[in-house]
Amino acid sequence: MQAPTAPPTYESEILDHLGLVAGMYDELEIGERIDSCIAQDLDQREVSVGQAVKAMVLNGLGFVQQSLYLTPRFFKNRPTDRLIGEGVEPEHLNDDALGRALDCLYDYGVTELFRDLSAHAAARLGLTPRFAHLDATSFLAHGEYGGDEGPENGVIQVRKGYSRDQRPDLNQVVLNLMVEHKAGLPVLVEPLSGNASDQGSFRELIDRHVDHLQNVHGFDYVVADSALYSAGHIQDLDEAGTKFVTRVPGTLNEARQAIQNTDLADLKPLSNGYRAREKISEYGDVKQRWLIVYSEAAADRASESAANRRDREHEAEKRDLRALEMREFSCREDAEKALSAFEEELAGSVWAEKQVLQAARFTIDEEGVPVETGEAGYLLQGTLVPSEDRLAQLVKKKSLFIVATNELDKERLSGKELLEGYKGQSKVERGFRFLKDPQFVASSLFLESERRIMALLMVMTLCLLVYAALQWRIRQGLKETGCSYPDQKGNPTQRPTARWVFQSFEGIHVLHTRKQQFILNLEEYHRTVVSILGPEYERLYVSHPT
């Protein structure tokens, strides 16, 4: 009889970069604060709401192309007790537990809860930024929603609307996001129905949370793109004492005239690659400073497209001229009027030469000799060449933009700071790229409940918060200690992306024996990051007794 096989004396689990994620989640006290806000009966659940959210954040930042609305499979070979909490097993993190956690987040209020979590996180990180950047994006939603019951108060609706993904045929939801400009840390999130407009939703979001933004976060200026700029909205902001920085829509008559009247030679250097001038505007009955900015990079980008447009106009005008040259006019005055009207419509061309000719009619006599029969009408003749002035005009139009603020004190906000504040809008755009990255698996949503979609959008933004906080802490720590981290080519850098750090932590495992847990494959550059982040992170990446 064969002896039974002895049970294995060791096993390994995948740790990778998840210790960094878990450590930041704990450092920012996200789970603790969620559990302090949401009443829960731990006798009825294996994990708290804060732990369930932590599991979703770990999965979301796992970059393994698995659904964020996870199952225990993600944690099957991962040290859940080390990452989430003592006694937590993968089977505890099932769909039911996570779904009920999302319900709890919705019931509390996702915008209000996230607002408080982010304010605490910013304080823990020592972030006191001047600018808050606001923008919106959309996420595709698959499934059947709404039914015949009609909209529920406070619940978003999955609808068709303006699609940032160029898929207007599909249902979607919209997410308003506000981030601070130093670390790109999200500070405010608001899920909206798929047909919500930026102009209306931006205004309402700021109105509801302006006191919190100014008094808790300490923001001086709300920054947004041109969707924020309308007469009624800037009046409301100004009356509420809210300082704004926003791009002026190029479609406004006053903006078009300001750009048209700007002589590039009169612009003064502002910062590298930018020149500008200021003017005072009272658009919407709000006195404000307009910074008219010329961008060298924008001019370079515009050169080819502007030349193509000018050339298309020129070719069309040459065709029109050939048709005009085929016409015969009864008198010189009519011909000259037609020539003048044609000239007024020229855009991409200028005359190389032009003239009005008197035509003559001929017949052939019996001997075959041409004989003039008398006066005929008048003809136009000319040559067009591409207009260099038109090219310069098109490049200029695409090279100039206007940034407006109701901060009239140049000592508090100089022109250079105004431009830098507006350029920080790229922080929120990078946040959207992160959320919609295919590896994050969040560009499409598959939940059946619109309430849970709202909560899931908040969890996704918590992933961005943890990611941005880690990147900020790692970069600041490397700078302060004078250390560096190898980039993709092995060269030292003090500004690695968190994603690259995550990728370079791949292959770190926890080996369990009967008496000891060992951390495998931890290199010196890994230890540098863990040491910079602090003791709580070191605890997750050290060997200790079983």
N, C-alpha and C positions, 0 to 999 in steps of 0.2 A: 504494500500500500504506500502511495507517494505521500510524503510529508507535506502539510499545508505550506503555502508560500508565506514567508515572513512579510509583515507590512513594511512599506518603505520607511527608511530612517530619515529621509530628507525630502523636501519639495521646494520649488522656487516660485516666486511671484514677480510680476512685472511692476516696477516702480517708475522708471523713466523720469519724466519731469513732473509727474503728478504730485510729488512731495512739495514742489515749489508752489503749485496751485493751491494745495491744501493749506500750506503754511500761510499764504497771503490771505486766503479766505478767513483763517483764524486770526491773523494779525489785525485785520480790519474789523474783527468781531461781528461778521455778517450773520453767522448762524446764531450767536448769542442774542443779537438784537432782534432777529426774526422771532426767535422763541420767546423773547420777553414781550413782544407785541401781540403775538397770536396765542390765544388760550388753546390748550390741547390736553387731551387725556392720554398720558403716556401708558396707561394700563391698556388702552385700546390700540396701540401702535408699537411697532418694534423700533422705529426711528422717529425722531422729532421732525417737525417741519423744516427747521434749520438744517438738520442732517440730510433730509431728502433733497433740499435745494443744493446743498453742497455736493451731493452725488450727481445732480444734473450739471452743475458747473464743472466738475471733474470730467464728466463725459463730454461736455461741450468743448472743453479745452484739451481733450484727448487727441484731437485731430486724427481720428481713425476712420472717418467716413461712416459712422454709425449714427442712427437717428438720435437726436437730443432727447426725444421722449423715449428713454432707454428702458431696457430690461436687464435682469441680473447678468446677462451674458457679458456685458462690458466689464463687469467687476469679477468675472469668474476666476481669472488668474491674477487678480490684483489684491494688494494687502488692505482690505477694507477697514480692518481694525486699526491699522496704522494711519490711514488716510482720513477716515470719517469718524471713528470713535470705537472705543473698546466694546467688544461684543457684537459689533455690526457685521453681519454676514451678507454675501451677495444676494441670497434669496430674500433678504429683508427689503431689498430695493426693487420691488416688483412694480408692475404698472399700476396696481391699485393704490399702493402707498404713495407713489409719485403723483398720481392723478388727484388723490385727496389733498396732497400738499399744494398742488396748483389751485385747487378749489379754495383752500384757506387763504392763499395769497390774493385771489380775486376778491374774496369776501372782505378782507381787510382794506383793500384799495391799492392797486399796484403802483400808481403814480405817487401816492403819498408815502407808501412804504419805501419805494426806491429813493425818493427824495431824501428821506431821513437817513437811509443807509449810506447814500453817497456823501451827504454832508459829514457824517461821522468818519467816513473813509478819508475824505479830504483833510479833515482835522488831524487824523492819525498820521497822515503823510506829510503834514506841514504845508499843504498847498493853499496859498492865499492869492489866487489869480485875479487880475483886473477884468478879464473879458470872459463872457459866457457865449458860446457859439451855438446857434440854433439852425437845424435843417430837418428835412423829412425824407423818408424813402418808403418804398412799398415792398411787400412780400406776397408772393403768390400763395393762395390757399386752395387746397383741393378737397372736394367733398361736397355734401349737400348741407346747406345751412338755412336757418330761419324758419322753414316750413310755412304753415298757414297762420301761425300765431301772431305774426307781426313783430316789430322791433320791441325789445325789452329795455326799459329805462336803464341807462348806465352800461349797457352791453354793446360792444361794437358790432357792426354788420359787415359780413363778407360780401363785397360788391365789386362790380367793375368800376374803374375810374382811370385817372391819368396814371399810366404805368411807366415807372422809371426803367422797367425791364423790357420796354417795347413789346409788351404782350397785352394790349387793350382788350383782347378777346377773352382773357382769363380773369377770374375773381381774385381779389386781393384784399389785404389790409394795409393800413398806413401806420408808420411809426414816426412820431416826432421825437427828436433826440437833441439834447443840449449837453455840450461838453465844455470843460475848462481848457484854457489854451496852453498851460505848461506841460502837463502830462497827457492831455487828451482824455482825462478821466470823465466819464459820463456823469452828469449831475442831475439830469431830469429826463424822464422817459414817459411818453404818453401814447398808448395804442389808440388808433382811430379807425373808423369805418373806411372801406375801400374807396369810397367816393368823396372823402374829405378833401378840402382845398387847403393849400398852404396858407393863403392870406388870412382866411378866417380862423384856422386852427392856431396859427402862430400868435395871433392877437389874443385869443382866449387863454392860451397856455401862459403867456407872459402876465396877463391881467390876474390870473388866479394865483400865480406863484411869485410875483415880483417881490413881495415883502420877504419871503424866504430867501430868494436869491441875493437880495441886498443885505439882509440882516444876519443871515446864518452863514452863507458862503462868502459874503463880502464883495460880490461882483460890483464893479463900477459901471460896466457897459454891457449891454446885450447886443450881440453881433449876429446878423443874419444876411442872407442874400436879398435880392430885390423883391422877393415875395413879401417881405416885412414892410416895404415902403409904399404906403398909400396915404393920401391926405388925411383920411379919418383916423387911421391907425397911429400915425406919428403925432397927431393932435392928442390922442388919448395917452400915449406914452409920455409926451411932454407934460401934459397936465398932471400926470401921476408922479412926475419927478424922475421918471426912468430915462437914463441916458442911453441912446442907441448909436450904433455904428452899422451902417448898411449901404449896400450898393444902390445907386439910383438907377431905375429902369431906363435904358436907352431910348425907350419909346416916348418918354415925356418930351413935349415940345421944348420946355425950358432946358432940359438936358441936351437935346439935339443942338439947340442954339449955342449952348455953352461950349460944346465940343467943336462946333463949326467955327466959332469965334476965337478959338484958342490958337495962338501962333506958337508953334513948337519952339521957335527961337526965344520966346519969352519965359519958357519953363526953367525952373531952377533945380539943380540936383537935390534929390531927397534921400535916396539910399542907393545901394549898388544896383544899377540897371533901371532906375526909376527917376523921372523928373516930374515936377508938379507945380501947380499954382493953386491958390485958394480964391474962392469968391463967397460972398454971403448970399444966401437964398432965403426966401420966406415962403417957400412952397407949402401949401396946406396951412397957411397962417402960423407956421412955426419957424422962428428965426433959427438958422442953422448954418454951419460951415460946410461948404462943398469943396472937397479936394479933387481937383481934376488931374488925373495921373496918366503919364505916358510910360508905357512899359516897352523896353527894348526887346525883351523876349517875345512879347505879343506882336511887335512889329516884324520881327524875323519870321514868326509863324504865319503872319498875314501876307507876306510878300508873294508867295506862290499863288494862294487862292485869289488874292486881289488881282494879280496879273491875269489869271485865267478868266476872271469875271470881266475885266477890261477888254480882253481879247474877244470874248463872246459878244460883248456889246459892239465892238468894232466891226466884227464880221457881219452882224445883223444890220448895222448902219450902212455898210458897203452894199449889201443886197438892196436895201431901201433906196440907196442912191441910184443904183442901176435901173430900178423900176422908174424912178423919177426922171432919169435921163431919156426914157422912152416916151415921155409925154411931150406934147407940142402945145405951146401957149399962144393965144391969139395976139397978145401984145407984150411988150417988154415989162410993163408994170406988173402984169400977172405972173410972169416968170420970176421976177425979182421977189415978189411977195412969197411965192412958193419956195424959193431958195432961202429966204429969211426964216420962214416957218420951219423948214427942215433943219436949218442951222440951230435954231432954238432948242430942238429936241435932241441934238447930239449929246451923247454922254461919254462914250469910249473913244471918240474920234475927234480929230481937228482937221481943218483944211490944209492940204499942201498947195492946192490951187483950186480956183473956181471961176466960172465965167458964164455969162448969158450970151448965147449966139443967135444971130438971126438966120433962120433957115431959108433956103431957096428951093424952088421947084424947077425941075428940068423935064423936057421931053426930047424925043429923038426925031429929027427931021427925016425927009425922004432919003437923004444921002448918009444917014446914020450918024449925024453929028449932034451932040447934046446941045439943046437950046433952052436958055432960061425962060420960064413962062411968067415970071413976076414974083412978087414977095410972097413968102409963106409965113409960118408962125415963128415962135422963138423956142429954143431948146436950152437946157441946162447941161453943163459939163463940169466935172470936178474930179479931184483925187483926194481921198481921205487917208490919213495915217493915224496910228494908235496915239491916244492922248497920254502924255506923261503926267500931266496935271491930274487927270482922272485916277491914274494909278496911285499917285501920292495921296490923293483924297481918300481913296478906299483903304489904303494902308493906315492912314491917320485915324480914320473912323474906328478901325479895329484895334488900334494901339492905345486909344484913350478910353478911360472909364472914370466914373465919378463915385467917390465914397462920401457919404453924408453923415454928419453927427450934430446933435443938438448941444454938444459940449462946446460952448463958445470960448472957454478959457484955454488959450494956447499953452499956458504954463502947466495946466493939469493934463492936457492931451495935445502934444505937438503934432504937426503934420506927419512926421516920421512915425510916431507912435500910433497915429490913426491908421496909417497904411499897414503897419505891422499887425495891428489888432484885426483889421479886415482880412489880411492874408492868413491869419490863424484859422480862418474858416475851413482850411484844408484838414484841420484836426477832426472835425465832425465827418467830413467826407471819408477820411481814412477809417473812422469808426464804422461807417456803413460798409466799406469794402471788407472789413473784418467780419462783420455780421453776415455778409452775403457770400463769403468765401465758400466754394464748393466743399472744402474739407471740413468747414464748420457745419455743413449740412443744414443751413437755416434759410436758404433763399426760397424754399417752399415749405409750407406748413401743412400737416396732415391730421391735426386733431379734429375731432368731430364737434367739440364744444367751443363756441365763440368765447365763453368765459375763460376756458383753459388756454385758448390762443392768447388772450390778453395777459394771462399770468406767464405763459411761456415766453412771450416777448420781453417781459421783465427779466426772466431768468437769463435769456440770451444777453441782455444788456448787462446783467451782473457778470457774465463771462467776460465781456469787454472791460468792465471795471477792474476785475482781478488781473486781466492781461495787462491793461495800461498801468496799473499800480506796480506790478512786477517789473515791467520795463523801466518805469521811472526809478524805482528803488535800485535796480541793478546798475543802471547808468550813473545815478548819483553816487552810489557806493564805489564804483570803479573810479570815478573822478576824484572823490574825496580821499581814497586810499592810495591813489596813484597806480592802481593795478590795471590790468587789461585782460581782454578775453579774445581768443583766436576767432577771426571771422572765417567765412567759407573757404578762403584761400590760405588760411593759417596765419594771416597777418594780425598783429595785435590791434585791438580797437577798444575804446571806452564807450562806444555807442552801439552795442549789439542790439538787434531786435529781439524781443521776447520769443518770437517764433523760432529764430535761429538757436537761441539758448535751449528752447524746448527740443528742437531736433537733435542738438548735440548731446542731450541727456539720454537719448535713446540707447537702450541696452543695459541700463542699470536695473539690477534685479535684487530681490530679497531672497536669500537662501535660508530655509528653515531646517534646522536639525532638532534633535530631541532636546538639546540643552541651550542652543544659541541661534540667534538670527544674524546672518551676515549680509552686508551690503556688497554686492559684486560690481566690478567694472567702474568704480568711481575714480576718475582721474583727477590730477592736480587742478586743472582748470574748473572742474566741477566743484571741487572743494573751495576754490576761490569765491565762486558765486554764493555757495551755501554759507560760507563764513561771513561774507558781506551782508547777507540778509539777516543773519543773527541766530541765536541759540535755538529758537523754536524750529527753525529749518534744519539746523544741524541735528536736532533730535530725530528728525524724520530720515536722515541719511547716515545714521550711525548704527553699528552692530550693537545688539544688547541681548541679554539672556531671554530665552523663551519663557 
